[in-house]
Amino acid sequence: MDTKPIHVEQSVRQLFDLSGRNALITGATGHLGSAMARALAEAGARVIVSSRKMDKALAVAETLGGHQKGNHLAVAMDHLDEASVEMGFNEAVKQSGRLDILVNNGHDPLSADWETVTGEQFQRQLANVTGYFLLARHMRDHAVENNHPASIIMLGSMYGSAGSYPEVYEGICAASPAAYHALKGSVIHLTRHLAVYWAKENIRVNCLSPGPFPSSKAPRELVERLNTKSPMGRMGVPYELKGAIVFLASDASSYMTGQNLIIDGGWTAW
């Protein structure tokens, strides 16, 4: 596979254009996943929406716009189940013909904190990174077999790089789960490891780590406390990840691999 530098300079518009590319995104029906799916579609990609429930995946696919409006696809996949990962990935390839971009965004949540979490719950949380690895390997094998480049994007978290503030959660809800911090730290380092192994095959692997992006279900008092820890004094909203996901998926980041891009309003800069 040719990994020589591309010497023909592209315009900024061309660099960010995803026209002609197919992007599989897991967890695409969620709070942040749906915004990232919209971003990829708006940048020109045909998006394959993945969810555990096919009806939810289809519903999101039907809402996506861009040049491929009406042609976006959907597959059912549980990224915690190895057989489901293989079947879902193969179905995505069958429907699209070829995959160019993988966004590993699926997540099985856990609310139990360090005081109450069981060993079984902790292990299940870590199974999220196993699913990320299996999907990434499927993507790598698919791209190498078909001799084309690929961009793999892992979803980390600022909590994979920094500890949380105990006082933020105290008296309101369970602390930020220890297992979640272990998971996201694993995702970030797995990104680095896979990137250096696959770089010469023209497979880029990067991580996007959101900061505080609470949904409307988050307790108001918790959000107010979180605001005091942010240099910007506010929480992020999902559309503020759209530029980052297109950057990592596109040729705009063609010389970037093994990196963790943190979008957190300055939280980890303190």
C-alpha positions as CSV (number, residue, x, y, z in Angstrom):
1,M,0.0,0.0,0.0
2,D,1.4,3.4,-1.0
3,T,2.1,5.6,2.0
4,K,4.2,8.3,0.2
5,P,3.2,11.9,0.9
6,I,0.6,13.4,-1.4
7,H,2.3,16.3,-3.2
8,V,-0.7,17.8,-4.9
9,E,-2.0,20.5,-2.6
10,Q,-5.7,20.4,-1.9
11,S,-7.9,23.3,-0.9
12,V,-9.4,23.5,2.5
13,R,-12.8,22.6,1.1
14,Q,-11.3,19.5,-0.6
15,L,-9.5,18.5,2.6
16,F,-12.7,18.3,4.6
17,D,-14.8,16.8,1.9
18,L,-16.0,13.3,2.6
19,S,-17.8,12.8,-0.7
20,G,-17.5,9.3,-2.0
21,R,-16.6,7.8,1.4
22,N,-18.6,5.4,3.6
23,A,-18.5,5.9,7.4
24,L,-19.7,3.3,10.0
25,I,-20.5,4.9,13.3
26,T,-21.5,2.9,16.4
27,G,-23.8,4.3,19.0
28,A,-25.1,6.7,16.4
29,T,-28.5,7.1,18.0
30,G,-27.2,8.6,21.2
31,H,-26.7,12.1,22.6
32,L,-23.3,12.7,20.9
33,G,-23.3,9.9,18.3
34,S,-26.3,11.4,16.5
35,A,-24.5,14.8,16.2
36,M,-21.4,13.1,14.8
37,A,-23.5,11.1,12.3
38,R,-25.0,14.3,11.1
39,A,-21.6,15.9,10.7
40,L,-20.2,13.0,8.6
41,A,-23.3,13.1,6.4
42,E,-23.2,16.9,6.0
43,A,-19.5,16.6,5.0
44,G,-20.6,14.3,2.1
45,A,-20.1,10.8,3.5
46,R,-22.7,8.0,3.2
47,V,-23.2,7.0,6.8
48,I,-23.9,3.5,8.1
49,V,-25.7,4.0,11.4
50,S,-25.2,1.3,14.0
51,S,-27.3,0.6,17.0
52,R,-28.3,-2.4,19.1
53,K,-31.8,-1.9,17.9
54,M,-32.4,-1.8,14.2
55,D,-35.5,0.4,14.4
56,K,-33.5,3.1,16.1
57,A,-30.7,2.9,13.6
58,L,-33.1,3.1,10.7
59,A,-34.8,6.1,12.2
60,V,-31.6,8.0,12.6
61,A,-30.4,7.1,9.1
62,E,-33.6,8.5,7.6
63,T,-33.0,11.9,9.2
64,L,-29.4,12.3,7.8
65,G,-28.8,14.9,5.1
66,G,-25.9,15.8,2.9
67,H,-25.2,14.6,-0.7
68,Q,-26.3,11.1,0.3
69,K,-29.6,12.1,1.8
70,G,-32.0,9.1,1.4
71,N,-29.1,6.7,0.8
72,H,-27.7,6.4,4.3
73,L,-27.8,2.9,5.8
74,A,-28.4,1.1,9.1
75,V,-27.2,-2.0,10.7
76,A,-27.9,-3.7,14.1
77,M,-24.8,-4.3,16.2
78,D,-24.0,-4.9,19.9
79,H,-20.4,-4.0,20.3
80,L,-20.2,-6.0,23.5
81,D,-21.0,-9.2,21.6
82,E,-18.1,-10.5,19.4
83,A,-20.5,-12.4,17.1
84,S,-22.7,-9.4,16.7
85,V,-19.6,-7.2,15.9
86,E,-18.6,-9.5,13.1
87,M,-22.1,-9.9,11.7
88,G,-22.8,-6.1,11.9
89,F,-19.5,-5.2,10.3
90,N,-19.9,-7.7,7.5
91,E,-23.5,-6.4,6.9
92,A,-22.2,-2.8,6.7
93,V,-19.6,-3.9,4.1
94,K,-22.3,-5.8,2.2
95,Q,-24.7,-2.8,2.1
96,S,-22.1,-0.2,1.3
97,G,-19.6,-2.1,-0.8
98,R,-16.6,-0.5,1.1
99,L,-15.9,1.2,4.4
100,D,-13.5,4.1,4.6
101,I,-14.2,5.5,8.1
102,L,-15.0,3.8,11.4
103,V,-16.2,5.8,14.4
104,N,-16.1,3.7,17.6
105,N,-18.7,5.5,19.7
106,G,-20.9,2.8,21.1
107,H,-21.0,2.7,24.9
108,D,-22.7,0.5,27.5
109,P,-23.1,2.9,30.5
110,L,-22.5,2.2,34.2
111,S,-23.7,4.3,37.1
112,A,-22.1,2.4,40.0
113,D,-19.2,4.2,41.5
114,W,-16.1,2.8,43.2
115,E,-17.9,2.2,46.5
116,T,-20.6,-0.1,45.1
117,V,-19.4,-1.4,41.7
118,T,-19.0,-5.2,41.6
119,G,-16.3,-7.0,39.8
120,E,-18.7,-8.2,37.2
121,Q,-19.9,-4.7,36.5
122,F,-16.3,-3.4,36.3
123,Q,-15.4,-6.2,33.8
124,R,-18.5,-5.4,31.7
125,Q,-17.5,-1.8,31.5
126,L,-14.1,-2.7,30.3
127,A,-15.7,-4.9,27.6
128,N,-16.5,-1.6,25.7
129,V,-12.8,-1.3,24.8
130,T,-12.8,-4.9,23.6
131,G,-15.6,-4.1,21.2
132,Y,-13.6,-1.1,20.0
133,F,-10.6,-3.2,19.3
134,L,-12.5,-5.9,17.5
135,L,-14.2,-3.4,15.2
136,A,-11.0,-1.5,14.6
137,R,-9.3,-4.8,13.6
138,H,-12.1,-5.7,11.2
139,M,-11.8,-2.2,9.7
140,R,-8.0,-2.6,9.3
141,D,-8.3,-6.0,7.7
142,H,-11.0,-4.8,5.3
143,A,-9.0,-1.8,4.2
144,V,-5.8,-3.8,3.7
145,E,-7.5,-6.5,1.8
146,N,-9.0,-3.9,-0.5
147,N,-5.8,-1.8,-0.7
148,H,-7.3,1.5,0.4
149,P,-6.7,3.9,3.3
150,A,-8.9,4.2,6.3
151,S,-9.5,6.5,9.2
152,I,-10.5,4.9,12.6
153,I,-11.7,7.2,15.3
154,M,-12.0,6.0,18.9
155,L,-14.2,7.9,21.4
156,G,-12.3,8.5,24.6
157,S,-13.1,11.1,27.3
158,M,-11.4,13.8,29.2
159,Y,-11.8,11.4,32.1
160,G,-9.4,9.1,30.3
161,S,-6.7,11.8,30.9
162,A,-7.8,13.4,34.2
163,G,-9.4,12.5,37.4
164,S,-12.8,13.9,38.4
165,Y,-13.6,16.3,41.3
166,P,-15.4,14.4,44.1
167,E,-17.1,17.5,45.4
168,V,-19.0,18.0,42.1
169,Y,-21.0,14.8,42.6
170,E,-21.3,14.7,46.3
171,G,-24.8,14.8,47.6
172,I,-26.3,14.8,44.1
173,C,-25.5,11.4,42.4
174,A,-22.9,8.7,42.3
175,A,-19.3,9.7,41.7
176,S,-17.9,9.5,38.3
177,P,-17.4,5.7,37.9
178,A,-13.9,4.3,38.4
179,A,-14.5,1.7,35.8
180,Y,-15.4,4.5,33.3
181,H,-12.1,6.2,33.9
182,A,-10.2,2.9,33.5
183,L,-12.1,2.3,30.3
184,K,-11.4,5.6,28.7
185,G,-7.8,5.6,29.6
186,S,-7.6,2.2,27.9
187,V,-9.2,3.5,24.8
188,I,-6.7,6.4,24.5
189,H,-3.7,4.1,24.9
190,L,-5.1,1.5,22.6
191,T,-5.4,4.2,20.0
192,R,-1.7,4.9,20.2
193,H,-0.8,1.2,20.1
194,L,-2.8,0.4,17.0
195,A,-1.7,3.6,15.3
196,V,1.9,2.7,15.3
197,Y,1.3,-0.8,14.1
198,W,-1.0,0.2,11.2
199,A,0.5,3.5,10.1
200,K,2.5,1.9,7.2
201,E,-0.6,0.3,5.9
202,N,-2.2,3.7,5.5
203,I,-4.6,3.1,8.4
204,R,-4.9,6.1,10.7
205,V,-6.1,5.7,14.3
206,N,-7.0,8.7,16.4
207,C,-9.1,9.3,19.5
208,L,-11.7,12.0,20.1
209,S,-12.1,12.8,23.8
210,P,-15.1,14.9,24.7
211,G,-15.2,16.9,27.9
212,P,-18.4,17.7,29.8
213,F,-21.4,17.3,27.4
214,P,-24.3,16.4,29.7
215,S,-27.6,15.6,28.3
216,S,-30.9,17.3,29.3
217,K,-31.4,14.4,31.8
218,A,-28.4,15.5,34.0
219,P,-29.4,17.1,37.3
220,R,-29.4,20.9,37.1
221,E,-27.3,21.3,40.3
222,L,-24.7,18.9,38.9
223,V,-24.4,21.0,35.7
224,E,-24.0,24.1,37.7
225,R,-21.2,22.6,39.7
226,L,-19.5,21.3,36.6
227,N,-19.7,24.8,35.1
228,T,-17.5,26.1,37.9
229,K,-14.7,23.7,36.9
230,S,-14.7,24.7,33.3
231,P,-12.5,27.6,32.1
232,M,-15.3,28.6,29.7
233,G,-17.8,28.4,32.5
234,R,-20.3,26.3,30.6
235,M,-20.9,22.8,29.3
236,G,-20.4,21.6,25.7
237,V,-23.3,21.0,23.3
238,P,-23.2,18.1,20.8
239,Y,-22.8,20.2,17.7
240,E,-19.4,21.4,19.0
241,L,-18.0,17.9,18.2
242,K,-19.0,18.1,14.6
243,G,-15.9,19.9,13.3
244,A,-13.6,17.6,15.2
245,I,-15.1,14.4,13.9
246,V,-15.0,15.6,10.3
247,F,-11.4,16.7,10.8
248,L,-10.3,13.3,12.1
249,A,-12.3,11.4,9.4
250,S,-11.0,13.5,6.5
251,D,-7.8,14.3,4.6
252,A,-7.6,17.5,6.8
253,S,-5.8,15.2,9.4
254,S,-3.9,13.1,6.8
255,Y,-0.6,13.4,8.7
256,M,-2.1,12.7,12.1
257,T,-2.3,9.3,13.8
258,G,-2.1,8.0,17.4
259,Q,-3.3,11.3,18.8
260,N,-6.0,12.2,21.4
261,L,-8.0,15.3,20.5
262,I,-9.6,16.7,23.6
263,I,-12.7,18.9,23.2
264,D,-13.4,20.0,26.7
265,G,-13.7,23.8,27.0
266,G,-10.3,23.9,28.6
267,W,-11.2,21.5,31.5
268,T,-7.9,19.6,31.2
269,A,-5.8,22.8,30.8
270,W,-6.1,23.8,34.4
